[in-house]
Each structure stands twice: as structure tokens, then as C-alpha cells.
Amino acid sequence: MLGLWGQRLPSAWVLLLLPFLPLLLPAAPSPRHTSYKPVIVVHGLFDSSYSFRHLLEYINETHPGTVVTVLDLFDGRESLRPLWEQVQGFREAVVPIMAKAPRGVHLICYSQGGLVCRALLSVMDDHNVDSFISLSSPQMGQYGDTDYLKWLFPTSMRSNLYRICYSPWGQEFSICNYWHDPHHDDLYLNASSFLALINGERDHPNATAWRKNFLRVGRLVLIGGPDDGVITPWQSSFFGFYDANETVLEMEEQLVYLRDSFGLKTLLARGAIVRCPMAGISHTAWHSNRTLYETCIEPWLS
């Protein structure tokens, strides 16, 4: 009888201890947080939210549950409005999205929209942008005869367009806000009401604050390629641009980088700049090319 009790004793103790097992055993690791940060998309010149239907499909497929907002502002011809006016409109749209995303947001900004987004990062002292993905955007300006220019200014060539763009009237067109004529640098610096300011190429009272704000970004992803056909030079997507001889100087050779006027050099030293060149993609196909998405965009949508 005693032997039988001795054999059953451990089982009895186990039954008694069962209610206390959660307290005695080490806690299981909490499940990993799998929700993705919200994505905000800003379109380019003459675009609308419809242009990004393929990009939206890709994100929904690879990152299900992601809240994606393609901002439907300044569509079509309204995208010719002065860029500072557009920055203010887009700012009002992104503030409530950021407020609901304590872990941060991602910005995907196409073509002209990349300049709008860079200005947003400069003027917003409380933005929480994790990745700023600049998709084929003329970050150092535009200097090329494109179909857009021929439609807007049919009697002008790139060699004399500065006469229009570097006038108060010309600066009322968005494309003139980032027209960058390497042969008339003084006129550009004095007349540019947008690009020269966000580049820190011209002194202004907000320069220090804007640089500090820009450096809040977690990562800057630059995307572009030699077959773009619109951005001229195409290296402008990577902060490269022409010198006075129309030789392209890469980002590290630009004065805005060497002077670290708005934070490029600091970001690169931090390891926060990603460059993703892709050949074989035309300007209007950047946001619908699946390979481009998987290679240059998807890895950064945490």
C-alpha cells in the first residue's frame, strides 16, 4: 500500500501544481509585431492617383494590411501650380496620417513629387518619415527638352528657357521652380524660389531649421536610370548634375554635398542613403514595373 502511494505521489503533486504552472515556467516570447508602417504616395507632373494602381497592388500583395494613401491633390494641370503652394496642400494632407502612425510612415514620391516631398521633410519639424523613396525625381533640377516642355513652352528651347523660368512670371509654373540651367548659374541662384532654397544654395533664415528637419528622415532611397527619357540629366535622380560644360558631376562632387548644405553628406556618413539605379525603364513606367518594385522599393517598406 505504501509502495502504491509512493508511485502515485508525483502525479498528485502535478495535479495540485497545474494551476500554478504559468507562474513557474518562463514566459513565452511575445509574438512579433507584423503590422507595416503606413505608406504615403505623392504623384508627379500631370499625374493622378490612378497612375499608381499597379504600385498599390504590389504593396497589398507583398505587405498585406498596409495602409496606403495615394494623395489625390494637384492632379493633372493643377500639378503646374507653384511648388510651395503644393507643399502646403500636401502638408495638410500628411499631418493627420503621421499623427495616427506613432511608429512612422514611408513616403514614395514620384518625379516632381519627389521635390515636393523633400520640401515637406525640410519644413516639417515633427515629421516621422522612416523611408523617403524618391522615384525618378529631378532632385538637382531639370535641364532638358522634353515633351512636357514643348507642350508648355512651344517656342522655347532649353538653351533660352531661362528667360522665362528665371522671371517672376515663370516661377508661377512648377517646372520652372526646378529648372536648373548650368550656363546661367547666377540667374538660377537669384531667381529660383524653390530648388535653390531647399538645396541650401541661397541663404535664408530657415536654412538651419530645414536642415535639422531633413535629417530626421530614417533613410533616403534614390531610384532612377539611364533610359528614363525625361529627367535630364538622369543622374539628377541621384543628386548629380551638369557643370558649365554639361559634364555630369556625381552627388559627391556637388557643392551642396561638399558643404553639406541640407544634410546629404551627413546622411551618407550615417549609411542612410540607398542608391538603386535601374536600366531599361522609361519615365512613365517606374511605378508599374514589378522588378523595380521588388528590387528598389519593397525591401524598405518595413
Phi and psi in degrees as a GROMACS rama.xvg file:
@    title "Ramachandran Plot"
@    xaxis  label "Phi"
@    yaxis  label "Psi"
@TYPE xy
-63.6572  -39.4301  LEU-2
-63.9893  -39.7599  GLY-3
-63.9067  -41.791  LEU-4
-62.8549  -37.9844  TRP-5
-66.0911  -32.0192  GLY-6
-74.3037  -31.4942  GLN-7
-86.3039  -14.8315  ARG-8
-57.2112  -48.457  LEU-9
-57.6261  -41.8367  PRO-10
-62.4879  -40.5713  SER-11
-62.8916  -43.3679  ALA-12
-63.2242  -38.1403  TRP-13
-61.0431  -42.774  VAL-14
-62.5073  -39.9091  LEU-15
-66.528  -33.5167  LEU-16
-86.9964  -12.5843  LEU-17
-51.3205  -44.8131  LEU-18
-63.0011  -20.0813  PRO-19
-101.133  0.941267  PHE-20
-57.9274  -41.8012  LEU-21
-57.5897  -28.6099  PRO-22
-80.7869  -27.5959  LEU-23
-86.8148  -30.3259  LEU-24
-87.1984  151.004  LEU-25
-63.4483  145.025  PRO-26
-66.4363  139.762  ALA-27
-71.468  146.359  ALA-28
-62.938  140.778  PRO-29
-69.3759  146.372  SER-30
-61.7827  145.203  PRO-31
-67.6964  139.285  ARG-32
-72.8642  118.298  HIS-33
-109.111  2.4489  THR-34
-73.6859  146.569  SER-35
-98.4951  150.869  TYR-36
-66.7109  147.018  LYS-37
-61.0147  150.062  PRO-38
-116.189  131.769  VAL-39
-114.577  129.299  ILE-40
-114.323  131.166  VAL-41
-118.712  125.63  VAL-42
-82.7007  177.186  HIS-43
-107.998  -159.789  GLY-44
-65.2123  129.362  LEU-45
64.6951  13.7957  PHE-46
-92.944  176.038  ASP-47
-149.617  176.988  SER-48
-62.2688  -27.5064  SER-49
-61.2742  -29.3642  TYR-50
-61.9759  -18.0151  SER-51
-106.92  19.3536  PHE-52
-61.9692  -36.1751  ARG-53
-69.9159  -43.1245  HIS-54
-59.6713  -41.1005  LEU-55
-62.5054  -40.268  LEU-56
-63.3777  -43.1879  GLU-57
-61.7782  -44.7377  TYR-58
-64.9255  -43.498  ILE-59
-63.4046  -31.7289  ASN-60
-76.083  -44.3646  GLU-61
-88.9967  -24.52  THR-62
-131.517  66.3289  HIS-63
-57.2024  140.154  PRO-64
91.594  -8.00055  GLY-65
-65.8605  132.645  THR-66
-83.8297  112.237  VAL-67
-113.253  125.993  VAL-68
-117.529  112.279  THR-69
-93.7516  107.782  VAL-70
-68.4614  123.687  LEU-71
-100.18  67.411  ASP-72
-128.121  149.105  LEU-73
51.5605  48.3809  PHE-74
-76.6253  158.67  ASP-75
54.9038  -129.992  GLY-76
-68.0103  -21.5541  ARG-77
-63.3437  -18.8424  GLU-78
-70.4494  -6.40116  SER-79
-85.0009  -4.60781  LEU-80
-60.5709  153.234  ARG-81
-52.9945  141.35  PRO-82
-65.2598  -33.0463  LEU-83
-65.4224  -33.6429  TRP-84
-65.0995  -40.809  GLU-85
-67.8202  -39.2751  GLN-86
-57.9449  -43.103  VAL-87
-63.8142  -42.0592  GLN-88
-65.6126  -44.0658  GLY-89
-69.1213  -32.7653  PHE-90
-61.3611  -44.8476  ARG-91
-62.7174  -28.581  GLU-92
-80.0495  -33.6503  ALA-93
-86.6355  -23.0093  VAL-94
-56.0117  -50.6856  VAL-95
-66.5078  -28.4622  PRO-96
-68.5763  -43.8482  ILE-97
-65.5372  -36.7215  MET-98
-63.4365  -28.0417  ALA-99
-91.6327  5.022  LYS-100
-126.583  78.0784  ALA-101
-62.4561  -21.9804  PRO-102
-87.7103  -2.91936  ARG-103
106.14  171.541  GLY-104
-132.736  166.571  VAL-105
-113.272  140.876  HIS-106
-110.78  126.989  LEU-107
-115.655  115.851  ILE-108
-128.941  122.316  CYS-109
-103.011  133.184  TYR-110
53.2921  -124.559  SER-111
-55.4542  -30.7497  GLN-112
-61.5986  -25.8899  GLY-113
-64.7673  -31.8873  GLY-114
-75.5152  -37.3489  LEU-115
-59.4628  -44.245  VAL-116
-67.7421  -38.0762  CYS-117
-64.6482  -37.9103  ARG-118
-65.3246  -38.3922  ALA-119
-59.4696  -44.4877  LEU-120
-62.9788  -27.6579  LEU-121
-78.8992  -40.5914  SER-122
-92.0045  -13.1696  VAL-123
-96.0102  110.725  MET-124
-83.3291  0.22541  ASP-125
-130.678  22.4045  ASP-126
-68.974  156.377  HIS-127
-129.137  48.5814  ASN-128
-80.0633  120.527  VAL-129
-79.9033  -60.7432  ASP-130
-118.419  127.497  SER-131
-104.991  108.217  PHE-132
-101.386  108.935  ILE-133
-93.759  108.132  SER-134
-101.052  100.506  LEU-135
49.1866  61.5104  SER-136
-114.594  138.265  SER-137
-77.1912  69.431  PRO-138
-62.5276  -29.0805  GLN-139
-104.286  11.0123  MET-140
109.912  177.259  GLY-141
-128.636  135.651  GLN-142
-148.411  80.3335  TYR-143
-161.988  149.571  GLY-144
-81.6099  106.579  ASP-145
-119.111  170.315  THR-146
-60.7636  -33.9791  ASP-147
-60.7684  -45.7017  TYR-148
-66.0491  -41.4143  LEU-149
-64.5351  -31.7351  LYS-150
-74.5581  -40.3768  TRP-151
-76.1457  -44.4892  LEU-152
-128.129  75.2744  PHE-153
-64.1492  -21.691  PRO-154
-98.773  4.28863  THR-155
-115.809  145.839  SER-156
-108.12  168.605  MET-157
-62.0883  -27.5946  ARG-158
-69.771  -24.5374  SER-159
-121.305  6.80567  ASN-160
-65.6063  -21.6427  LEU-161
-58.169  -28.5224  TYR-162
-62.6735  -31.664  ARG-163
-87.2398  -52.012  ILE-164
-66.2357  -31.5191  CYS-165
-94.9844  34.4306  TYR-166
-120.388  158.289  SER-167
-56.2763  -35.9096  PRO-168
-67.4439  -43.0961  TRP-169
-64.4098  -34.1311  GLY-170
-70.0519  -2.08803  GLN-171
-83.3903  -4.69254  GLU-172
-105.814  132.752  PHE-173
-56.1855  -41.1414  SER-174
-65.3671  -28.6918  ILE-175
-74.581  -20.3873  CYS-176
-65.7699  -21.0254  ASN-177
-127.245  18.0023  TYR-178
-69.7882  126.599  TRP-179
-130.318  96.0474  HIS-180
-89.4701  111.5  ASP-181
-69.8162  -11.2167  PRO-182
-93.9162  -5.27674  HIS-183
-136.658  59.2853  HIS-184
-64.0396  -38.5933  ASP-185
-63.4255  -41.6293  ASP-186
-64.6678  -41.3373  LEU-187
-58.8837  -48.9945  TYR-188
-63.9185  -34.5044  LEU-189
-82.8152  -29.8871  ASN-190
-102.113  -26.9538  ALA-191
-65.0678  116.212  SER-192
-91.3399  -0.065029  SER-193
-131.258  -69.4199  PHE-194
-60.792  -44.5158  LEU-195
-62.4788  -27.0004  ALA-196
-78.5481  -49.5842  LEU-197
-70.8972  -20.6404  ILE-198
-79.6517  -10.5742  ASN-199
68.6603  24.8893  GLY-200
-83.6518  -16.4451  GLU-201
-127.516  136.58  ARG-202
-64.1773  138.741  ASP-203
-155.97  158.352  HIS-204
-65.2132  -18.1446  PRO-205
-97.9783  4.82885  ASN-206
-56.7723  -46.6708  ALA-207
-65.1731  -44.3492  THR-208
-65.1724  -40.5227  ALA-209
-64.5473  -40.3361  TRP-210
-63.8471  -43.2514  ARG-211
-61.3704  -42.9289  LYS-212
-64.1772  -44.1612  ASN-213
-59.9238  -37.0871  PHE-214
-74.3303  -1.83394  LEU-215
-72.9963  -18.8408  ARG-216
-64.183  142.352  VAL-217
-77.1481  -38.4822  GLY-218
-154.664  140.657  ARG-219
-113.972  114.281  LEU-220
-106.804  117.644  VAL-221
-106.342  125.66  LEU-222
-127.302  134.58  ILE-223
-176.727  -179.028  GLY-224
-170.614  164.744  GLY-225
-71.6367  -14.5903  PRO-226
-104.418  18.1505  ASP-227
-58.1352  -48.8747  ASP-228
84.7627  -8.35236  GLY-229
-123.402  -55.6588  VAL-230
-65.387  121.372  ILE-231
-132.445  122.049  THR-232
-68.7772  155.959  PRO-233
-63.7921  -23.4675  TRP-234
-68.0401  -9.66876  GLN-235
-59.4708  -26.2284  SER-236
-64.4836  -17.7099  SER-237
-116.488  22.8722  PHE-238
65.7631  25.6421  PHE-239
-95.8346  159.126  GLY-240
-164.279  168.794  PHE-241
-68.8489  147.775  TYR-242
-93.4586  -171.109  ASP-243
-64.9676  -18.3428  ALA-244
-96.4851  8.23858  ASN-245
60.8423  32.7645  GLU-246
-94.7302  130.774  THR-247
-75.5847  125.391  VAL-248
-101.828  130.223  LEU-249
-72.2963  170.675  GLU-250
-50.3744  -46.663  MET-251
-66.5501  -11.6733  GLU-252
-99.9113  -5.35627  GLU-253
-79.4344  144.48  GLN-254
-61.9523  -34.8687  LEU-255
-64.3778  -27.7368  VAL-256
-79.9125  -48.9051  TYR-257
-60.76  -35.9895  LEU-258
-87.1652  -8.53515  ARG-259
52.4755  43.1683  ASP-260
-64.9512  -29.3287  SER-261
-131.954  8.62298  PHE-262
114.709  2.98382  GLY-263
-58.5065  -47.5716  LEU-264
-62.952  -40.0151  LYS-265
-64.1807  -43.7445  THR-266
-62.6897  -41.4329  LEU-267
-65.5118  -42.0355  LEU-268
-63.164  -30.2293  ALA-269
-77.605  -11.1306  ARG-270
77.6948  24.5346  GLY-271
-102.008  7.99113  ALA-272
-111.135  126.805  ILE-273
-116.145  126.31  VAL-274
-109.598  128.065  ARG-275
-129.982  83.7394  CYS-276
-79.0254  138.811  PRO-277
-136.591  124.287  MET-278
-87.0987  160.252  ALA-279
82.0886  11.6867  GLY-280
-119.186  124.563  ILE-281
-82.9112  165.463  SER-282
-58.6545  -39.6665  HIS-283
-82.0586  -0.634555  THR-284
-106.383  -1.08524  ALA-285
-59.8744  -39.2042  TRP-286
-89.7878  3.12726  HIS-287
-122.03  -0.181668  SER-288
-84.9927  116.726  ASN-289
-66.4681  -40.7497  ARG-290
-62.3329  -43.0448  THR-291
-60.1603  -43.9642  LEU-292
-59.6813  -49.0329  TYR-293
-66.6213  -30.7341  GLU-294
-85.9767  -42.6613  THR-295
-112.845  -16.3843  CYS-296
-113.715  -54.621  ILE-297
-53.491  -39.4345  GLU-298
-61.4426  -19.4588  PRO-299
-103.132  1.14684  TRP-300
-90.1324  75.7904  LEU-301
